[in-house]
Amino acid sequence: MSFGKAATKVRFLFLCVCAVVLFVYLIWGIDILWSVK
């Protein structure tokens, strides 16, 4: 496991990207729901 630190960094970046995408998706979905009403 010589690439342990690199894998951890990649996993951390991946989690950050996923969190941002989910956050934007939620806000976008709420915005669409409010505009429909």
Secondary structure as UniProt FT lines:
FT   TURN            2..3
FT   HELIX           4..36
//
